[in-house]
Amino acid sequence: MENSAPIAAAHDLSFVGLFLQADPIVKGVMLLLVVASIACWTVVFEKIVRLAAAKRQAKAFEALVRSGGNLDGAQTGISGRVVQAGVEAWRDQDPSETRAERRDRIERAMRAALGLEVKRMQGGLALLATSGSTAPFIGLFGTVWGIMNSFSSIAKSQDTSLAVVAPGIAEALFATAIGLVVAIPAVMAYNKLTGDVARIQSAFVSCIGVLGNRLARDRGVQRRAAAE
């Protein structure tokens, strides 16, 4: 009883204490997971801001297309680049093509421009997917390594009391806990953000069909563009 008190007191079981007392390998695992967590949250906050702006642009683009308004109103952001691609494809006309062929060509150009914008919106989501799938296993590696060290301590001290093995096991399990703290929000954020990107893309695609049909049949717009 007299020997167990100093041993227990020598171990700080707070989060900071578990990190500082951990084996160098376990400590490296923890640092890697903390860096991954910071990177993931940076991506999440950046995507929240960017996708909120993209949602507003999608609504404005839909209102513009449905109302048949002047396309000059969409000169910035995703909608501006999509409209610009459609108008440029429309201006590059072939007299021998049919209206259906012209519409298909215009829509392909707008979908290609939209595809580039979607790729930009998806940038960083791979980090969330990778962190969500690998962080638990990285933490588990730290746990296994820490438990191995705990068993080594048991063998060296020839003492199986809880005071000997508990600190090492706690440090090891802390690595798994950090891995789960990284993985769970990353997976949830990835699912939410990919769903938002898909909905934004769908909103633009549905309007691209309407706008493509409008550009393909609007002869007045054609004459004005030719005059320019």
PAKEMAR-879473 format. One record per residue (C-alpha): chain; x negated, y negated, z negated. Coordinates in steps of 0.001 Angstrom, whole numbers. Each point is the difference from the previous one (the first is absolute). Layout:
(pt 'A'; (X; Y; Z)),
...
//
This chain:
(pt 'A'; (0; 0; 0)),
(pt 'A'; (-2869; -2389; -790)),
(pt 'A'; (-1704; 667; 3371)),
(pt 'A'; (3131; -385; 2104)),
(pt 'A'; (670; -3622; -992)),
(pt 'A'; (-3223; -1448; 1432)),
(pt 'A'; (456; 1989; 3196)),
(pt 'A'; (3576; -1224; 453)),
(pt 'A'; (-1000; -3542; -825)),
(pt 'A'; (-2770; 76; 2584)),
(pt 'A'; (2509; 373; 2811)),
(pt 'A'; (2141; -2868; 1184)),
(pt 'A'; (3147; 1432; 1590)),
(pt 'A'; (1178; -3303; 1478)),
(pt 'A'; (40; -362; 3788)),
(pt 'A'; (-3187; -2073; -11)),
(pt 'A'; (-1658; 2351; -2456)),
(pt 'A'; (887; 3066; 2072)),
(pt 'A'; (-1538; -1649; 3053)),
(pt 'A'; (-3191; -1128; -1727)),
(pt 'A'; (-573; 3382; -1676)),
(pt 'A'; (712; 2050; 3120)),
(pt 'A'; (-2584; 1993; 1904)),
(pt 'A'; (-1633; -1989; 2854)),
(pt 'A'; (1735; 2153; 2605)),
(pt 'A'; (3395; -451; -1677)),
(pt 'A'; (-709; -3707; -392)),
(pt 'A'; (-781; -236; 3725)),
(pt 'A'; (3298; 1729; 799)),
(pt 'A'; (1867; -2475; -2174)),
(pt 'A'; (-1702; -2984; 1634)),
(pt 'A'; (813; 1367; 3460)),
(pt 'A'; (3647; 375; -932)),
(pt 'A'; (161; -3500; -1470)),
(pt 'A'; (-1479; -1459; 3197)),
(pt 'A'; (2513; 1995; 2054)),
(pt 'A'; (2827; -1309; -2168)),
(pt 'A'; (-1104; -3614; 478)),
(pt 'A'; (-273; 522; 3753)),
(pt 'A'; (3454; 1588; 153)),
(pt 'A'; (1660; -2807; -1928)),
(pt 'A'; (-1728; -2544; 2235)),
(pt 'A'; (1481; 1722; 3040)),
(pt 'A'; (3431; 198; -1629)),
(pt 'A'; (186; -3713; -805)),
(pt 'A'; (-1328; -967; 3433)),
(pt 'A'; (2576; 2204; 1713)),
(pt 'A'; (2837; -1327; -2117)),
(pt 'A'; (-786; -3535; 1176)),
(pt 'A'; (-591; 973; 3636)),
(pt 'A'; (3059; 2213; 330)),
(pt 'A'; (2216; -2610; -1630)),
(pt 'A'; (-1086; -2431; 2722)),
(pt 'A'; (509; 2676; 2666)),
(pt 'A'; (3543; 668; -1249)),
(pt 'A'; (837; -3686; 317)),
(pt 'A'; (-1432; -52; 3521)),
(pt 'A'; (2005; 3084; 955)),
(pt 'A'; (3227; -1644; -1171)),
(pt 'A'; (-837; -3222; 1827)),
(pt 'A'; (-886; 1943; 3147)),
(pt 'A'; (3263; 1923; -145)),
(pt 'A'; (1995; -3214; -452)),
(pt 'A'; (-1819; -1605; 2921)),
(pt 'A'; (537; 2942; 2343)),
(pt 'A'; (3626; 626; -959)),
(pt 'A'; (884; -3669; 429)),
(pt 'A'; (-1721; -265; 3373)),
(pt 'A'; (-1926; -3043; -1175)),
(pt 'A'; (-3070; -1612; 1504)),
(pt 'A'; (-2979; 2331; -226)),
(pt 'A'; (-2271; -2947; -663)),
(pt 'A'; (1220; 231; -3584)),
(pt 'A'; (-2037; 3172; -525)),
(pt 'A'; (-3572; -1197; 431)),
(pt 'A'; (-1640; 1206; -3203)),
(pt 'A'; (-431; 3225; -1906)),
(pt 'A'; (1104; 3405; 1169)),
(pt 'A'; (3069; -1256; 1845)),
(pt 'A'; (-2066; -2568; 1911)),
(pt 'A'; (-2509; 2591; 1171)),
(pt 'A'; (2729; 2440; 1004)),
(pt 'A'; (1883; -2670; 1955)),
(pt 'A'; (-3200; -1209; 1632)),
(pt 'A'; (-816; 3520; 1161)),
(pt 'A'; (3512; 383; 1451)),
(pt 'A'; (-68; -3334; 1819)),
(pt 'A'; (-3458; 664; 1421)),
(pt 'A'; (1112; 3404; 1264)),
(pt 'A'; (3141; -1569; 1437)),
(pt 'A'; (-1969; -2683; 1851)),
(pt 'A'; (-2199; 2631; 1624)),
(pt 'A'; (2788; 1105; 2320)),
(pt 'A'; (-2; 2404; 2900)),
(pt 'A'; (2681; -832; 2598)),
(pt 'A'; (360; 3666; 866)),
(pt 'A'; (893; 1175; -3508)),
(pt 'A'; (3573; 476; -1097)),
(pt 'A'; (1587; -1702; -2965)),
(pt 'A'; (-247; 3215; -2010)),
(pt 'A'; (-3691; 331; 797)),
(pt 'A'; (-607; -3633; -924)),
(pt 'A'; (1844; 423; -3277)),
(pt 'A'; (-1973; 3135; -830)),
(pt 'A'; (-3296; -1758; 725)),
(pt 'A'; (933; -3009; -2128)),
(pt 'A'; (1107; 2177; -2902)),
(pt 'A'; (-3207; 2071; 181)),
(pt 'A'; (-2049; -3179; -254)),
(pt 'A'; (1956; -1194; -3032)),
(pt 'A'; (-176; 3403; -1679)),
(pt 'A'; (-3765; 72; 566)),
(pt 'A'; (-337; -3420; -1644)),
(pt 'A'; (2196; 1169; -2863)),
(pt 'A'; (-2125; 3123; -364)),
(pt 'A'; (-3096; -2115; -602)),
(pt 'A'; (1844; -1997; -2643)),
(pt 'A'; (1207; 3187; -1689)),
(pt 'A'; (-3577; 1284; -144)),
(pt 'A'; (-1011; -3206; -1737)),
(pt 'A'; (2821; 414; -2496)),
(pt 'A'; (-1057; 3593; -635)),
(pt 'A'; (-3593; -962; -709)),
(pt 'A'; (-961; 1097; -3497)),
(pt 'A'; (2837; 2479; -402)),
(pt 'A'; (-2425; 2831; 715)),
(pt 'A'; (-1864; -973; -3173)),
(pt 'A'; (3194; 436; -2016)),
(pt 'A'; (649; 3397; 1573)),
(pt 'A'; (-3575; 1144; -573)),
(pt 'A'; (-75; -1244; -3592)),
(pt 'A'; (3364; 1557; -755)),
(pt 'A'; (-1080; 3399; 1265)),
(pt 'A'; (-3587; 119; -1298)),
(pt 'A'; (-4; -1965; -3281)),
(pt 'A'; (1522; 2855; -2087)),
(pt 'A'; (-2651; 2414; 1273)),
(pt 'A'; (-2818; -2477; -616)),
(pt 'A'; (1292; -449; -3544)),
(pt 'A'; (289; 3766; -365)),
(pt 'A'; (-3634; 378; 1024)),
(pt 'A'; (-947; -2380; -2812)),
(pt 'A'; (2158; 1990; -2401)),
(pt 'A'; (-1565; 3318; 963)),
(pt 'A'; (-3474; -1459; -329)),
(pt 'A'; (817; -1466; -3409)),
(pt 'A'; (1461; 3250; -1286)),
(pt 'A'; (-3113; 1845; 1190)),
(pt 'A'; (-2061; -2423; -2083)),
(pt 'A'; (2292; 616; -2963)),
(pt 'A'; (-578; 3744; 229)),
(pt 'A'; (-3727; -649; 223)),
(pt 'A'; (243; -2053; -3200)),
(pt 'A'; (1814; 2882; -1687)),
(pt 'A'; (-2712; 2418; 1048)),
(pt 'A'; (-2782; -2273; -1237)),
(pt 'A'; (1597; -884; -3329)),
(pt 'A'; (1464; 3442; -643)),
(pt 'A'; (3001; -1873; -1377)),
(pt 'A'; (3505; 425; 1435)),
(pt 'A'; (1665; -2534; -2264)),
(pt 'A'; (2334; -2526; 1566)),
(pt 'A'; (-2270; -2850; -1095)),
(pt 'A'; (-2692; 1316; 2356)),
(pt 'A'; (2044; 774; 3087)),
(pt 'A'; (2777; -2620; -175)),
(pt 'A'; (-2029; -3075; 1068)),
(pt 'A'; (-1439; 1680; 3086)),
(pt 'A'; (3367; 1407; 1042)),
(pt 'A'; (1663; -3376; -558)),
(pt 'A'; (-2592; -1673; 2234)),
(pt 'A'; (554; 2659; 2643)),
(pt 'A'; (3784; -277; -59)),
(pt 'A'; (-280; -3781; 185)),
(pt 'A'; (-1479; 406; 3496)),
(pt 'A'; (3082; 1948; 1123)),
(pt 'A'; (2255; -2628; -1527)),
(pt 'A'; (-1757; -2743; 1959)),
(pt 'A'; (354; 2078; 3175)),
(pt 'A'; (3745; 259; -524)),
(pt 'A'; (261; -3717; -766)),
(pt 'A'; (-1641; -663; 3371)),
(pt 'A'; (1899; 2624; 1991)),
(pt 'A'; (3598; -524; -1126)),
(pt 'A'; (293; -3725; 846)),
(pt 'A'; (-1970; 553; 3228)),
(pt 'A'; (2416; 2670; 1231)),
(pt 'A'; (3063; -2006; -983)),
(pt 'A'; (-1361; -3154; 1648)),
(pt 'A'; (-979; 1920; 3143)),
(pt 'A'; (3492; 1447; 406)),
(pt 'A'; (1656; -3372; -599)),
(pt 'A'; (-2291; -1980; 2294)),
(pt 'A'; (65; 2497; 2868)),
(pt 'A'; (3791; -51; -188)),
(pt 'A'; (-21; -3802; 162)),
(pt 'A'; (-2316; 39; 3024)),
(pt 'A'; (2250; 2525; 1755)),
(pt 'A'; (3094; -2133; -628)),
(pt 'A'; (-1725; -3138; 1280)),
(pt 'A'; (-1151; 1835; 3104)),
(pt 'A'; (3499; 1367; 585)),
(pt 'A'; (1499; -3496; -284)),
(pt 'A'; (-2385; -1346; 2631)),
(pt 'A'; (470; 2978; 2326)),
(pt 'A'; (3780; -369; 27)),
(pt 'A'; (-348; -3666; 952)),
(pt 'A'; (-2646; 735; 2607)),
(pt 'A'; (2575; 1993; 1959)),
(pt 'A'; (2419; -2942; -20)),
(pt 'A'; (-2687; -2513; 917)),
(pt 'A'; (-1378; 2226; 2743)),
(pt 'A'; (3420; 239; 1597)),
(pt 'A'; (423; -3764; -253)),
(pt 'A'; (-3343; -746; 1643)),
(pt 'A'; (572; 2570; 2726)),
(pt 'A'; (3286; -1562; 1131)),
(pt 'A'; (-558; -3700; -739)),
(pt 'A'; (-707; -1396; 3457)),
(pt 'A'; (147; -3567; -1242)),
(pt 'A'; (-2849; 699; -2371)),
(pt 'A'; (-1881; 1624; 2850)),
(pt 'A'; (242; -3091; 2190)),
(pt 'A'; (-1138; -2249; -2841)),
(pt 'A'; (-2960; 2247; -749)),
(pt 'A'; (-942; 169; 3677)),
(pt 'A'; (93; -3785; 180)),
(pt 'A'; (-2393; -229; -2964)),
//
